[in-house]
Amino acid sequence: MDIPCFSILYFISICMFALEVCKSVDVLSSSEPIRDGDTLVSVGEKFQLGFFSPGNSSYRFLAIWYHNIPEKTIVWVANGDNPVNDSSGVLKIGSEGKLVLVDQAERVSWSSNNKNTTSQSVVAQLLDSGNLVLKEFSENVSGNYLWQSFDHPSNTLLAGTKLGWDLRMGLDRHMTSWKSAEDPSTGDFTYGVDLGGIIPQLVIRNGRVKYFRTGPWNGIQFSGLRFSPNLIFIPKFVNNSQEVYYTFDNFNESTITRSVLNASGNHQRYLWNEETREWTMIYMLPHDECDVYGNCGPNSMCTISNPQICSCMIGYQPKSQAE
């Protein structure tokens, strides 16, 4: 028996409606806030923004993670030091044109730090790079943003993120470790560009104390690092009168790599293995105890292969034989 024409048309219309309803939404407008349980998904479905609770915690944090990678690999957290106590969190664009995260009582847990604007056409968009940007709705020029999460990294660096200084704005983009693997509040370590020396370099600090340094950029890589050009990522360092920063690009579109400053102060580079469906750590800085800045003290040498790694240079003696 022939299926009536109107039934076929009805079926097609239902399918098209379902596709329209279920398609990913990457833009937040002033009239459509994001509530706990809702998400933004970048147009190429690479990254997702929403709320999460780490480990066994009941606190809720606004975060960005990879969309199609299991175990919710977090790459950015907005309110690490001021979580929402329950599932009442709402991310919206406030009357001053800023992104604002509030709870049920309208208490502000976090807000973007862009200048106030009275424009009613401000939107937030999650890009396929993992960058959350705030912009005018009609603005199509890449990088012409009112605010962007890439200027405020947490413990993770993604391809295209600048680690370092915008000297025109006095903006210092640096990574900050989490307190622990299950606590995204501010930890003890930071990683960024140190402008204090003759030549800028990347430095990890424990509070204000220098913990690790890369050495200066030699045109190919930082002189103190022990890896060669590879097929995973392409490093880049810019040093001019306006900006001083480090960044990297993935070697190709299929490569997924990120670097993390963990709670112990180690800078770790991870590569996603699509076959095993897991992250592989390809290097860690400091590499060993001899990489730790000033580990053996002045006028000394550090030799990792020796049972006692610290020894005095020729002509010097230990201040304390017992130590």
MIMARLO-620072 format. One line per 3 residues: their letters; for each residue x negated, y negated, z of N, C-alpha, C. Coordinates in Angstrom, 3 decimals. Each point is the difference from the previous one (the first is absolute). Layout:
<pts>
a = X Y Z X Y Z X Y Z; ...
</pts>
This chain:
<pts>
mdi = -0.849 1.190 0.000 0.849 -1.190 0.000 -0.890 -1.247 0.000; 0.339 -0.975 -0.840 -0.789 -1.223 -0.090 0.160 -0.844 1.260; -1.107 -0.566 0.403 0.035 -0.903 1.146 0.462 -1.362 -0.483
pcf = 1.022 -0.574 0.615 0.491 -1.303 -0.435 -1.106 -1.044 -0.017; 0.077 -0.881 -0.982 -1.031 -1.017 -0.179 -0.134 -0.889 1.229; 1.150 -0.342 0.605 -0.061 -0.920 1.136 -0.731 0.642 1.173
sil = 0.051 1.361 0.124 -0.696 0.688 1.084 -1.505 -0.109 -0.169; -0.459 0.107 -1.249 -1.430 -0.122 -0.269 -0.478 -1.410 0.321; 0.796 -0.979 -0.434 -0.374 -1.385 0.268 -0.005 -0.294 1.492
yfi = 0.951 0.585 0.712 0.077 -0.186 1.448 -1.229 0.599 0.685; -0.400 1.200 -0.452 -1.170 0.664 0.564 -1.269 -0.814 -0.236; -0.134 -0.539 -1.227 -1.177 -0.809 -0.323 -0.036 -1.263 0.850
sic = 1.157 -0.625 0.181 0.041 -1.229 0.778 -0.362 0.249 1.459; 0.447 1.149 0.544 -0.336 0.353 1.381 -1.502 0.207 0.138; -0.613 0.682 -0.971 -1.447 0.243 0.044 -0.774 -1.315 -0.055
mfa = 0.444 -0.902 -0.878 -0.687 -1.280 -0.115 0.154 -0.813 1.277; 1.152 0.077 0.623 0.225 -0.702 1.266 -0.904 0.559 1.089; -0.131 1.329 0.043 -0.851 0.637 1.001 -1.454 -0.403 -0.177
lev = -0.447 -0.054 -1.244 -1.375 -0.408 -0.259 -0.231 -1.434 0.427; 0.994 -0.844 -0.242 -0.117 -1.412 0.360 -0.062 -0.168 1.501; 0.850 0.763 0.729 0.054 -0.110 1.448 -1.274 0.541 0.635
cks = -0.552 1.098 -0.570 -1.113 0.698 0.615 -1.370 -0.504 -0.447; -0.047 -0.922 -0.942 -1.301 -0.456 -0.470 -0.728 -0.748 1.124; -1.329 0.006 -0.047 -0.777 -0.630 1.046 0.166 -1.512 -0.047
vdv = 0.005 -0.619 1.176 0.129 -1.442 0.133 -1.310 -0.524 0.561; -0.648 -0.926 -0.716 -1.302 -0.489 0.429 0.036 -1.439 0.474; 1.174 -0.643 -0.021 0.114 -1.421 0.328 0.954 -0.207 1.169
lss = -0.410 -0.868 0.927 0.842 -0.418 1.118 0.347 -1.466 -0.215; 1.283 -0.315 0.033 0.443 -1.381 -0.185 0.586 -0.527 1.308; 0.298 -1.289 0.011 0.540 -0.616 1.216 1.372 0.548 0.359
sep = 0.715 0.547 -0.975 1.336 0.542 0.252 0.000 1.503 0.256; -1.154 0.658 -0.150 -0.069 1.442 0.163 -1.184 0.379 0.873; 0.140 -0.058 1.323 -1.093 0.374 0.897 -0.238 1.511 0.002
ird = -1.119 0.416 0.560 -0.323 1.413 0.156 0.200 0.377 1.460; 0.890 0.946 0.242 0.254 0.480 1.358 -0.739 1.311 0.238; -0.189 0.329 1.258 -0.651 1.262 0.351 0.784 1.153 -0.628
gdt = -0.671 0.792 -0.799 0.653 1.066 -0.766 0.032 -0.294 -1.480; -0.055 -1.311 -0.361 -0.110 -0.403 -1.405 -1.479 -0.125 -0.372; -0.291 0.043 -1.283 -1.378 -0.172 -0.453 -0.043 -0.794 -1.296
lvs = -1.179 -0.565 -0.270 -0.346 -0.501 -1.324 -0.948 1.006 -0.632; 0.150 0.255 -1.289 -0.896 0.889 -0.734 -0.503 -0.763 -1.216; -1.304 -0.041 -0.187 -0.570 -0.729 -1.129 0.515 0.576 -1.311
vge = -0.017 -0.817 -1.051 0.678 0.350 -1.242 -0.551 1.283 -0.615; -1.282 0.261 0.171 -0.590 1.242 -0.510 0.021 1.127 1.013; 0.696 -0.228 1.128 0.175 0.983 1.075 -1.337 0.486 0.560
kfq = -0.922 -0.949 0.182 -1.295 0.338 0.584 -0.046 -0.281 1.495; 0.688 -1.063 0.446 -0.021 -0.370 1.412 1.422 -0.252 0.502; 0.136 0.114 1.327 1.306 -0.154 0.633 -0.167 -0.839 1.265
lgf = 0.978 -0.863 0.261 0.009 -0.820 1.214 1.230 0.339 0.822; -0.201 0.143 1.301 1.116 0.275 0.894 -0.490 0.050 1.435; 0.775 0.640 0.861 -0.332 0.106 1.418 -0.473 1.415 0.320
fsp = -0.939 0.103 0.931 -0.470 1.317 0.426 -0.380 -0.038 1.472; -0.067 1.186 0.600 -0.480 0.170 1.372 -1.191 0.947 -0.033; -1.176 -0.414 0.470 -1.166 0.878 -0.032 0.050 1.070 1.087
gns = -0.388 1.222 -0.363 -0.075 1.075 0.982 1.305 0.204 0.732; -0.068 0.050 1.327 1.180 0.200 0.841 0.583 -1.312 0.509; -0.490 -1.113 -0.523 0.466 -1.294 0.466 1.442 -0.252 -0.441
syr = 0.722 -0.752 0.814 1.358 -0.426 -0.367 0.003 -1.418 -0.547; -1.147 -0.687 0.069 -0.095 -1.358 -0.542 0.077 0.043 -1.526; 0.523 -1.078 -0.578 0.174 -0.085 -1.442 -0.886 -1.102 -0.570
fla = -0.684 0.349 -1.090 -0.920 -0.922 -0.648 0.375 -0.140 -1.473; -0.122 -1.219 -0.510 0.182 -0.238 -1.435 -1.318 0.311 -0.690; 0.051 0.851 -1.032 -1.242 0.479 -0.600 0.171 0.263 -1.488
iwy = -1.137 0.187 -0.663 -0.055 0.433 -1.402 -0.752 1.318 -0.032; 0.489 0.957 -0.795 -0.659 1.286 -0.157 0.133 0.476 -1.437; -0.794 1.034 -0.357 0.101 0.590 -1.333 1.355 0.693 -0.135
hni = 0.631 -0.193 -1.151 1.352 0.522 -0.196 0.029 1.508 -0.212; -0.935 0.535 -0.773 0.050 1.413 -0.378 -1.085 0.841 0.655; -0.582 -0.492 1.084 -1.011 0.758 0.741 0.586 0.392 1.347
pek = -0.102 1.278 0.384 0.643 0.476 1.225 -0.638 -0.589 1.257; 0.689 0.196 1.107 -0.451 -0.404 1.337 -0.102 -1.518 0.161; 0.651 -0.732 -0.891 0.138 -1.452 0.138 -1.339 -0.663 0.336
tiv = -0.893 -0.047 -0.982 -1.310 -0.630 0.173 0.174 -1.515 0.024; -0.132 -0.602 1.177 0.240 -1.426 0.198 -1.192 -0.803 -0.503; 0.263 -1.064 -0.766 -1.083 -0.842 -0.513 0.079 -1.440 0.511
wva = 1.126 -0.391 0.605 0.138 -1.360 0.526 1.102 -0.019 1.040; -0.236 -0.714 1.101 0.989 -0.158 1.067 0.152 -1.483 0.304; 1.243 -0.459 0.078 0.258 -1.418 0.244 -0.081 -0.348 1.487
ngd = 0.753 0.707 0.815 0.202 -0.361 1.410 -0.699 0.962 0.949; -1.265 0.315 -0.275 -0.722 0.968 0.820 -0.053 -0.355 1.469; -0.089 -1.295 0.329 -0.102 -0.426 1.395 1.342 -0.349 0.630
npv = 1.072 0.083 -0.780 1.311 -0.388 0.526 1.091 0.869 -0.612; 0.053 1.278 0.383 0.974 0.916 -0.616 1.433 -0.319 0.390; 0.918 0.482 -0.820 1.426 -0.065 0.338 0.313 1.209 0.875
nds = 0.731 -0.209 1.089 0.204 1.058 0.987 0.969 1.086 -0.446; 0.818 -0.295 -1.024 0.997 0.972 -0.441 0.156 -0.116 -1.518; 1.057 0.570 -0.531 0.201 0.012 -1.451 0.846 -1.169 -0.493
sgv = -0.047 -1.117 0.718 0.808 -1.170 -0.390 -0.778 -0.989 -0.846; -1.240 0.321 -0.384 -0.834 -0.935 -0.736 0.566 -0.372 -1.358; -0.174 -1.262 -0.371 0.441 -0.516 -1.287 -1.101 -0.898 -0.556
lki = -0.392 0.242 -1.250 -0.919 -0.889 -0.705 0.807 -0.860 -0.939; -0.148 -1.315 0.123 0.790 -0.907 -0.830 -0.830 -1.217 -0.371; 0.516 -0.777 -0.929 -0.607 -1.278 -0.357 0.747 -1.082 0.765
gse = -0.721 -0.692 0.883 0.625 -0.997 0.849 0.292 -1.298 -0.721; 0.603 -0.919 0.732 0.416 -1.278 -0.583 -1.186 -0.859 -0.416; -1.183 0.265 0.557 -1.193 -0.771 -0.346 -0.795 0.638 -1.135
gkl = 0.570 1.051 -0.616 -0.666 0.646 -1.116 -1.121 0.928 0.421; 0.072 0.537 1.225 -0.994 0.933 0.494 0.625 1.381 0.191; -0.849 1.025 -0.095 0.438 1.331 0.380 0.055 0.070 1.518
vlv = 1.110 0.514 0.535 0.190 0.042 1.442 0.515 1.381 0.388; -0.613 0.594 1.027 0.437 1.279 0.542 0.631 -0.257 1.362; 1.277 0.341 0.137 0.722 -0.252 1.247 0.656 1.284 0.489
dqa = 0.345 0.008 1.304 0.744 1.125 0.560 1.469 -0.386 0.141; 0.755 0.835 0.694 1.447 -0.211 0.124 0.333 -1.318 0.684; -0.880 -0.442 0.917 0.227 -1.256 0.726 -0.604 -1.192 -0.734
erv = -0.427 0.206 -1.255 -0.609 -1.044 -0.822 -1.336 -0.473 0.551; -0.642 0.827 0.838 -1.363 -0.304 0.437 -0.963 0.285 -1.145; -0.917 -0.929 -0.247 -0.937 0.136 -1.113 -1.180 0.866 0.426
sws = -0.194 1.130 -0.700 -1.141 0.875 0.259 -1.188 -0.343 -0.885; 0.277 -0.582 -1.156 -1.069 -0.356 -0.938 0.574 -0.938 -1.046; -0.866 -0.866 -0.552 0.410 -0.827 -1.136 -1.232 -0.306 -0.844
snn = 0.206 -0.236 -1.290 -1.097 -0.404 -0.878 -0.401 -1.423 0.355; -1.241 -0.356 -0.287 -0.528 -1.305 0.436 -0.100 -1.002 -1.134; 0.838 0.157 -1.040 -0.021 -0.957 -1.101 0.646 -1.319 0.411
knt = -0.236 -1.032 -0.778 0.587 -1.305 0.269 1.510 0.060 -0.191; 0.700 -0.848 0.762 1.448 -0.053 -0.123 0.413 -0.442 -1.399; 1.092 0.564 -0.474 0.570 -0.427 -1.273 1.511 0.021 0.114
tsq = 0.641 -0.970 -0.607 1.470 -0.079 0.043 0.629 0.677 -1.203; -0.821 0.567 -0.868 0.525 0.648 -1.197 0.881 1.193 0.366; 1.100 0.144 -0.697 0.922 1.118 0.236 -0.296 1.181 -0.909
svv = -1.034 -0.124 -0.839 -0.280 1.056 -0.977 -1.258 0.799 0.343; -0.381 0.010 1.285 -1.172 0.755 0.439 0.373 1.469 0.145; -0.853 0.863 -0.532 0.208 1.443 0.126 -1.302 0.653 0.430
aql = 0.110 1.193 0.566 -1.163 0.828 0.314 0.016 1.208 -0.921; -1.167 0.391 -0.477 -0.086 1.126 -0.922 -1.156 0.911 0.396; 0.250 1.296 -0.015 -1.041 0.995 0.243 -0.574 0.430 -1.345
lds = -1.290 -0.268 -0.212 -0.638 0.294 -1.275 -0.575 1.416 -0.013; -0.297 0.493 -1.194 -0.586 1.329 -0.146 -1.416 0.087 0.543; -0.620 -1.137 0.283 -1.320 -0.021 0.625 0.068 0.263 1.495
gnl = 1.219 -0.047 0.571 0.165 0.095 1.444 0.041 -1.356 0.670; 0.007 -1.063 -0.788 0.026 -1.372 0.501 1.438 -0.472 0.148; 0.366 -0.466 1.184 1.301 -0.623 0.230 -0.169 -1.497 -0.187
vlk = 0.732 -0.589 -0.951 -0.191 -1.413 -0.332 1.302 -0.769 0.203; -0.171 -1.259 0.367 1.118 -0.932 0.141 -0.173 -1.065 -1.072; 1.035 -0.236 -0.793 -0.150 -0.897 -1.140 1.347 -0.612 -0.370
efs = -0.064 -1.003 -0.871 1.214 -0.534 -0.609 0.550 1.043 -0.968; 1.314 0.137 -0.052 0.632 1.021 -0.830 -0.409 -0.129 -1.468; -0.151 -1.229 -0.470 -0.307 -0.239 -1.414 -1.493 0.045 -0.291
env = -0.840 0.191 1.026 -1.449 -0.038 -0.187 -0.510 1.340 -0.503; -0.566 -0.002 -1.194 -0.483 1.234 -0.615 -1.520 0.060 -0.118; -0.705 -1.041 0.485 -1.456 -0.022 -0.085 -0.583 0.824 1.132
sgn = -0.759 1.041 -0.348 -0.595 0.861 1.008 -0.976 -0.777 0.871; 0.147 0.136 1.311 -0.894 -0.664 0.942 0.499 -1.344 0.474; 1.047 -0.535 -0.636 0.543 -1.294 0.413 1.086 0.229 1.048
ylw = -0.453 0.393 1.205 0.929 0.431 1.045 0.016 -0.994 1.159; 1.136 -0.052 0.681 0.109 -0.795 1.221 -0.725 0.694 1.151; -0.018 1.320 -0.041 -0.651 0.832 1.034 -0.150 1.399 -0.567
qsf = -1.036 0.744 0.448 -0.168 1.379 -0.429 -0.676 0.815 1.101; 0.409 1.251 0.120 -0.561 0.869 1.041 -1.471 0.291 -0.248; -0.464 -0.050 -1.261 -1.407 0.232 -0.302 -0.910 -1.031 0.674
dhp = 0.532 -1.156 0.368 -0.795 -0.996 0.721 -0.097 0.322 1.489; 0.747 1.008 0.436 0.045 0.336 1.424 -0.061 1.519 0.185; -1.111 0.634 -0.446 -0.095 1.461 0.114 0.012 0.445 1.450
snt = 0.462 1.224 0.235 -0.075 0.557 1.350 -1.234 0.896 0.073; 0.165 1.310 0.063 -1.187 0.866 0.110 -0.371 0.674 -1.319; 0.708 -0.353 -1.091 -0.194 0.690 -1.278 -0.269 -0.994 -1.121
lla = -0.925 0.372 -0.875 -0.328 -0.798 -1.177 0.407 0.780 -1.241; 0.821 -0.622 -0.854 0.453 0.600 -1.244 -0.712 -0.651 -1.179; 0.058 0.653 -1.147 -0.577 -0.565 -1.211 0.612 -1.376 -0.275
gtk = -0.837 -0.987 -0.259 0.470 -1.345 -0.281 0.059 -0.913 1.202; -0.077 0.551 1.227 -0.020 -0.839 1.193 -1.355 -0.686 0.120; 0.015 -1.277 0.334 -1.245 -0.740 0.210 -0.351 0.022 1.483
lgw = -1.220 0.472 0.284 -0.515 0.001 1.373 -1.030 -1.107 0.087; 0.360 -1.103 0.650 -0.925 -1.120 0.066 0.708 -1.339 0.056; -0.674 -1.040 -0.480 0.415 -1.373 0.254 0.514 -0.718 -1.245
dlr = 1.106 -0.726 0.188 0.397 -1.057 -0.920 -0.445 -1.295 0.662; -1.123 -0.558 -0.475 -0.611 -1.158 0.650 0.842 -1.254 -0.151; 0.846 -0.049 -1.025 0.856 -1.165 -0.211 1.060 -0.106 1.088
mgl = 0.497 1.145 0.443 1.077 0.030 0.987 -0.493 0.341 1.399; -1.283 0.386 0.109 -0.510 0.452 1.289 0.603 1.326 0.414; 0.365 0.819 -0.980 0.673 1.276 0.268 -1.012 1.125 0.082
drh = -0.027 0.706 1.115 -0.886 1.135 0.225 0.825 1.280 -0.067; -0.149 0.738 -1.081 0.712 1.276 -0.146 -0.901 1.107 0.549; 0.389 0.605 1.099 -0.801 1.070 0.587 0.899 1.127 0.485
mts = -0.559 1.201 0.035 0.720 1.161 0.504 -0.075 0.019 1.525; 1.041 0.530 0.629 0.035 0.147 1.456 0.443 1.411 0.335; -0.746 0.669 0.846 0.345 1.380 0.361 1.266 0.056 0.845
wks = 0.677 1.154 -0.070 1.097 0.269 0.921 -0.584 0.312 1.385; 0.858 -0.118 1.021 -0.417 0.377 1.350 -0.295 1.493 0.076; 0.817 0.812 -0.670 -0.224 1.443 -0.101 0.736 0.492 -1.232
aed = -0.139 1.286 -0.295 0.650 0.548 -1.190 1.520 -0.083 0.090; 0.562 -0.123 1.203 1.443 -0.084 0.173 0.443 -1.340 0.570; -0.892 -0.978 -0.007 0.326 -1.327 0.522 -0.576 -1.055 -0.937
pst = 0.845 -0.624 -0.848 -0.501 -0.976 -0.977 -0.249 -1.395 0.548; 0.020 -0.153 1.322 -0.337 -1.314 0.548 -1.486 -0.278 -0.198; -0.408 -1.262 0.176 -1.365 -0.421 -0.310 -1.033 0.768 0.807
gdf = -0.941 0.641 -0.714 -1.061 0.749 0.649 -1.235 -0.847 0.248; -1.126 0.674 0.267 -1.221 -0.695 0.414 -0.873 -0.451 -1.166; 0.191 0.561 -1.196 -0.952 -0.197 -1.080 0.586 -0.834 -1.148
tyg = -0.860 -0.791 -0.622 0.348 -0.736 -1.213 -1.068 0.261 -1.058; 0.388 -0.168 -1.276 -0.924 0.221 -1.113 0.249 -1.091 -1.027; -1.039 -0.769 -0.308 0.177 -1.086 -0.949 -1.333 -0.548 -0.467
vdl = 0.043 -1.116 -0.718 -1.195 -0.632 -0.533 -0.576 -0.957 1.040; -1.269 0.193 0.318 -0.714 -0.869 0.931 -0.731 -1.073 -0.798; 0.323 -1.271 0.252 -0.630 -1.120 -0.697 -1.170 -0.573 0.784
ggi = -0.349 0.636 1.110 -0.995 -0.583 0.904 -1.424 0.087 -0.493; -0.327 0.990 -0.825 -1.371 0.158 -0.451 -0.293 -0.799 -1.255; -1.209 0.178 -0.524 -0.394 -0.680 -1.230 0.841 0.491 -1.173
ipq = 0.219 1.323 -0.027 0.816 0.614 -1.044 1.168 0.719 0.669; 1.251 -0.224 -0.435 1.150 0.656 0.617 -0.091 1.522 -0.120; 0.564 0.700 0.979 0.078 1.446 -0.016 1.228 0.441 0.782
lvi = 0.362 1.271 -0.139 1.123 0.543 0.742 -0.469 0.453 1.376; 0.801 -0.319 1.023 -0.385 0.306 1.374 1.199 0.561 0.761; -0.235 1.087 0.730 0.973 0.505 0.968 -0.391 -0.546 1.364
rng = 0.958 -0.540 0.732 -0.260 -0.512 1.346 0.893 0.701 1.015; -0.575 0.243 1.164 0.749 0.481 1.165 0.218 -1.207 0.889; 1.193 -0.599 -0.104 0.189 -1.309 0.609 -0.856 -1.005 -0.751
rvk = -0.943 -0.630 0.690 -0.912 -0.946 -0.645 -1.374 0.612 -0.266; -0.195 1.236 0.443 -1.305 0.647 -0.119 -0.118 0.696 -1.349; -1.106 -0.249 -0.710 -0.234 0.622 -1.294 -0.237 1.497 0.190
yfr = 0.780 0.827 -0.714 -0.081 1.455 0.142 -0.637 0.659 -1.227; 0.256 -0.565 -1.187 -0.552 0.553 -1.236 -0.041 -1.094 -1.051; -1.042 0.054 -0.856 -0.073 -0.942 -1.115 -0.442 0.733 -1.259
tgp = 0.448 -0.478 -1.142 -0.263 0.686 -1.261 -1.305 -0.413 -0.648; -0.580 -1.138 0.409 -1.066 -0.606 -0.774 0.615 -0.832 -1.114; -0.795 -0.886 -0.629 0.549 -0.890 -1.030 0.309 0.738 -1.299
wng = 0.822 -0.609 -0.827 0.369 0.529 -1.314 -1.181 -0.153 -0.957; -0.344 1.089 -0.705 -1.154 -0.044 -0.902 0.390 -0.062 -1.473; 1.252 -0.258 -0.259 0.497 -0.065 -1.368 0.732 1.249 -0.426
iqf = -0.230 1.100 0.708 0.670 1.270 -0.297 0.785 0.500 1.208; -0.629 -0.101 1.160 0.633 0.414 1.243 -0.690 -0.714 1.150; 0.470 0.229 1.223 -0.664 -0.565 1.168 -1.251 0.820 0.289
sgl = -1.112 -0.689 0.252 -1.317 0.635 0.006 -0.170 1.044 1.098; 0.778 -0.091 1.064 -0.167 0.945 1.095 0.853 1.241 -0.102; 0.789 0.135 -1.056 0.884 1.152 -0.148 -0.656 1.088 -0.844
rfs = 0.451 1.230 0.200 -0.715 1.147 -0.566 0.766 0.723 -1.094; 0.864 -0.683 -0.708 0.699 0.684 -1.082 -0.220 -0.729 -1.323; 0.121 0.737 -1.065 -0.294 -0.481 -1.341 1.290 -0.279 -0.759
pnl = -0.085 -0.656 -1.170 1.191 -0.152 -0.845 0.695 1.334 -0.216; 1.321 0.000 0.007 0.768 1.247 0.000 1.221 -0.129 -0.895; 0.761 1.086 -0.101 1.209 0.027 -0.822 1.260 -0.104 0.855
ifi = -0.125 -0.599 1.174 1.130 -0.127 0.928 0.445 -1.457 0.134; -0.942 -0.889 0.296 0.355 -1.406 0.161 -1.131 -0.881 -0.527; 0.357 -1.231 -0.347 -0.960 -0.960 -0.544 -0.087 -1.184 0.957
pkf = -1.128 -0.135 0.725 -0.121 -1.113 0.948 -0.319 -1.310 -0.705; 0.363 -1.099 0.644 -0.248 -1.328 -0.568 -0.201 -0.983 1.142; -0.963 -0.892 -0.169 -0.256 -1.023 1.013 -0.081 -1.360 -0.678
vnn = 0.777 -0.959 0.506 0.059 -1.355 -0.555 -0.542 -0.972 1.043; -0.924 -0.858 -0.418 -0.596 -0.973 0.906 -0.202 -1.307 -0.752; 0.917 -0.943 0.205 -0.126 -1.316 -0.629 0.465 -1.076 0.968
sqe = 0.149 -1.228 -0.484 0.324 -1.126 0.877 1.430 0.046 0.526; 0.850 0.834 -0.601 1.401 0.054 0.388 0.368 1.262 0.782; -0.638 1.125 -0.362 0.342 1.268 0.637 -1.236 0.861 0.214
vyy = 0.023 0.768 1.081 -1.008 1.023 0.258 0.748 1.237 0.464; 0.048 1.020 -0.848 0.792 1.162 0.374 -0.492 1.265 -0.696; 0.356 1.131 0.616 -0.207 1.330 -0.587 1.360 0.561 -0.395
tfd = 0.039 0.717 -1.113 1.203 0.711 -0.399 -0.411 1.225 -0.795; 0.957 0.835 -0.327 -0.294 1.149 -0.855 1.218 0.298 -0.871; -0.273 0.648 -1.127 1.050 0.509 -0.880 -0.116 1.511 -0.056
nfn = 1.129 0.680 -0.131 -0.039 1.434 -0.262 -0.605 0.244 -1.373; -0.741 1.097 -0.147 -0.696 0.267 -1.257 0.981 0.162 -1.153; 1.167 0.610 0.274 1.039 0.111 -1.024 1.364 0.058 0.668
est = 1.047 0.038 -0.796 1.366 -0.055 0.514 0.359 1.204 0.864; -0.613 1.139 -0.283 0.351 1.219 0.737 -0.715 0.101 1.347; -1.003 -0.840 0.212 -0.756 0.033 1.258 0.749 -0.750 1.087
itr = 0.125 0.621 1.163 0.598 -0.651 1.168 -1.030 0.059 1.122; -0.517 -1.143 0.381 -0.996 -0.056 1.061 0.281 -1.193 0.901; -0.379 0.120 1.237 0.197 -1.059 0.992 -1.141 0.075 0.998
svl = -0.266 -1.081 0.684 -0.979 0.023 1.080 0.685 -0.453 1.278; -0.436 0.594 1.122 0.653 -0.209 1.292 -1.047 -0.331 1.055; 0.291 -0.980 0.844 -0.804 -0.273 1.185 0.703 0.669 1.171
nas = -0.575 1.105 0.503 0.717 0.752 1.026 -0.238 -0.581 1.392; 0.657 0.589 0.986 -0.020 -0.541 1.361 -1.375 0.090 0.650; -0.891 0.840 -0.552 -1.361 0.142 0.539 -1.002 -0.916 -0.686
gnh = 0.461 -0.800 -0.968 -0.877 -0.937 -0.677 -0.657 0.552 -1.245; 0.449 1.163 -0.484 -0.559 0.588 -1.213 0.795 -0.442 -1.217; -0.704 -0.421 -1.040 0.629 -0.347 -1.271 -0.042 1.234 -0.886
qry = 1.168 0.563 -0.326 0.084 1.274 -0.703 0.675 -0.181 -1.353; -0.581 0.615 -1.028 0.568 -0.025 -1.347 0.692 1.329 -0.273; 1.289 -0.060 -0.418 0.784 1.206 -0.270 0.410 0.048 -1.464
lwn = 0.056 1.218 -0.524 0.452 0.256 -1.366 1.147 1.002 0.054; 1.095 -0.313 -0.712 1.147 0.904 -0.031 -0.242 1.109 -1.011; 0.140 1.256 0.485 -0.166 1.179 -0.848 1.388 0.516 -0.361
eet = 0.394 -0.178 -1.249 1.339 0.372 -0.428 0.205 1.512 0.018; -1.054 0.779 -0.221 0.131 1.463 -0.023 0.259 0.558 1.394; -0.753 -0.460 0.982 0.175 0.493 1.372 1.031 -0.804 0.781
rew = 0.419 -1.134 -0.554 0.970 -0.901 0.633 -0.482 -0.443 1.377; -1.261 -0.460 0.040 -0.546 -0.497 1.253 -1.081 -1.035 -0.281; -0.316 -0.779 1.041 -1.059 -1.001 -0.095 -1.350 0.634 0.308
tmi = -1.010 -0.357 -0.795 -1.369 0.451 0.231 -0.869 -1.207 0.336; -0.705 0.052 1.138 -0.903 -1.089 0.349 -1.306 0.180 -0.771; -0.403 -1.011 -0.783 -1.192 0.136 -0.845 -1.224 -0.695 0.596
yml = 0.199 -0.942 0.926 -1.136 -0.516 0.764 0.515 -0.743 1.222; -0.921 -0.244 0.943 0.328 -0.725 1.218 -1.169 -0.905 0.374; 0.307 -1.206 0.439 -0.987 -0.954 0.478 0.345 -0.414 1.432
phd = -0.959 -0.026 0.935 -1.379 0.418 -0.144 -0.116 1.483 -0.352; -1.041 0.335 -0.773 -0.202 1.378 -0.432 -0.473 0.877 1.145; -0.840 -0.534 0.859 -0.505 0.728 1.165 -0.417 -1.017 1.049
ecd = -0.603 0.465 1.103 -0.359 -0.896 1.108 -1.034 -1.041 -0.408; -0.848 0.335 -0.966 -1.020 -0.948 -0.428 0.590 -1.143 -0.832; 1.217 0.168 -0.481 0.675 -1.078 -0.725 0.607 -1.038 0.936
vyg = 0.176 0.362 1.281 0.589 -0.933 0.961 -0.969 -1.146 0.250; 0.496 -1.223 -0.115 -0.857 -1.191 0.065 -0.702 -0.104 1.356; -1.346 -0.119 -0.020 -0.772 -0.201 1.230 0.086 1.153 0.968
ncg = 0.248 1.208 -0.487 0.231 1.129 0.904 -1.218 0.304 0.862; -1.210 -0.190 -0.528 -1.214 0.339 0.739 -0.681 -1.213 0.635; 0.529 -1.182 -0.212 -0.602 -1.181 0.604 -1.112 -0.587 -0.858
pns = -0.588 -1.117 0.454 -1.034 -0.692 -0.795 -1.315 0.783 -0.044; -0.752 -0.208 -1.074 -1.336 0.582 -0.168 0.021 1.529 0.068; 1.040 0.586 -0.559 0.141 1.454 0.070 0.402 0.547 -1.354
mct = -0.100 1.314 -0.112 0.412 0.703 -1.205 1.045 1.042 0.375; 0.918 0.277 -0.947 1.022 1.024 0.202 -0.186 1.069 -1.072; -0.211 1.236 0.439 -0.202 1.122 -0.912 1.001 1.087 0.358
isn = 1.019 0.153 -0.832 1.116 0.876 0.357 -0.418 1.456 0.088; -1.103 0.383 -0.680 -0.436 1.401 0.023 -0.788 0.358 1.252; -0.413 -0.990 0.798 -0.735 0.277 1.230 0.960 0.353 1.135
pqi = -0.422 0.896 0.908 0.842 0.311 1.167 0.328 -1.250 0.811; -1.002 -0.860 0.180 0.217 -1.299 0.627 -0.095 -1.029 -1.118; 1.126 -0.527 -0.431 0.035 -0.767 -1.252 -0.714 -1.337 0.097
csc = -0.140 -0.572 1.197 -0.625 -1.307 0.157 -1.463 0.136 0.417; -0.852 -0.777 -0.655 -1.418 -0.030 0.365 -0.533 -1.400 -0.248; -1.094 -0.340 0.705 -0.575 -1.333 -0.134 -0.851 -0.091 -1.261
mig = -0.069 -1.174 -0.557 -0.922 -0.259 -1.095 -1.426 0.052 0.528; -0.964 0.220 -0.900 -1.404 0.082 0.411 -0.406 -1.302 0.690; -0.604 0.148 1.173 -0.445 -1.163 0.761 0.976 -0.423 1.081
yqp = 1.136 0.695 0.097 0.995 -0.344 1.017 0.249 1.201 0.910; 0.463 -0.277 1.229 0.336 1.046 0.957 1.410 -0.238 0.530; 0.702 1.083 0.390 1.338 -0.176 0.572 -0.029 -0.847 1.266
ksq = 0.982 -0.850 0.184 0.105 -0.753 1.234 0.220 0.927 1.183; 0.745 1.090 -0.247 0.273 0.967 1.068 -0.331 1.393 -0.505; -1.026 0.632 0.551 -0.373 1.344 -0.399 1.117 0.989 0.325
ae = 0.710 -0.228 1.097 1.082 0.908 0.419 1.132 -0.003 -1.024; 0.332 -1.172 -0.544 1.085 -0.085 -0.966 -0.442 0.501 -1.369
</pts>
